[in-house]
Amino acid sequence: MSLSHADFLKLKRWNTPTIYNAAEQVTQADRLTLTNREETRDFMPEMGPMAGYAMTVLMSGGDPRIQQEQPDNMNRMREYLASVPGPKIVVVQDVDKPACHGSLWGEVSANAARALGCVGTITDGALRDLDEMRNAGFKAIARRLAVGHAYCWPVRWGVEVEVFGTTVRPGQLIHADKHGFILIPKDAEDRLLEAARFMDDNECDTVVLAGRSGAGKTLPEILAGLRAAGAAFGAASKKKYGQKGEW
C-alpha cells in the first residue's frame, strides 16, 4: 500500500471517469476488466467519490444455518477488516444474487466498519438505515435497499469476489462514485494523479474549449474547430504517454 494520505485526498477530488481516463494512459491492463460491467447505484452521491483498498467479503442472507453453525464469523470478519491500514472499501458479494433476502449493512455495521478504517462499501446486495449510514460518513454503492437483515451473515472474507459483473481481489485500489467503480492496476498507481491532472488539462485546453467556443461561428467552422481540437488532444496524449487517448 504505497499511496499517502495526501494522495487519497487528491484522488477524491476527481470523479471516477477522470480517473479512468488517467489509468488507461499509464497501464498495460485490459481496460475491459477495470470497471463494473453491471449498473451500480450510489445511494450517497452527495458524499462525492471514495478511494481505498478492497477488503472482500462473501455473505448470504437466505440460510439461517450459517450463523447458527459459524456464530463467530462477524467478529472474525471485523478482525480481518482491522488487519491492514486504511482507507479501505468493503466489497461484498451477495451469494444469493439475483435473490435479495436482506441487508448486511445498516447503522451498526456501518459505524463499526468506519471505526476500523473503512470509508465505504460496494455491494451487489442491499442496504438499510440509509440516513444513519450517511451520518456515519460511510459511503455505499449497492444494488438496492431492504427493510430487514433476514439471515445476513458473512461466509468468507479475504477472497476473490465478483460484484456487478467484475472480479475484485483483496488489496486492489478502487476509486468509485455515482458513475460506478474502477480497479486501479498496480502499474498505474504511482502515475495516476499526474495522469489525471494532465488528461483533465488536455481536455480543457482542446476538446472542451472547442465545444464551448462556438458562439458567432458557422457550423462548418465549429466542425473544423472540433476536428482540430480532437487532433490536438490526441497529439498531446501521444507525446506524453505514447497513445492518443479517447479523442
Secondary structure, DSSP 8 states (H G I E B T S, - for coil): ----HHHHHHHTTS-HHHHHHHHTTS--S-GGGSB-SS--EES-GGG--EEEEEEEEEEESS-HHHHHH-TTHHHHHHHHHTSS-S-EEEEEEETTTT-----SBSHHHHHHHHHTTEEEEEESSEE--HHHHHHTT-EEEESEE-S--TT-EEEEESS-EEETTEEE-TT-EEEEETTEEEEE-GGGGGGHHHHHHHHHHHHHHTHHHHHT--TT--HHHHHHHHHHHHHHHHHHHHHHHSS----
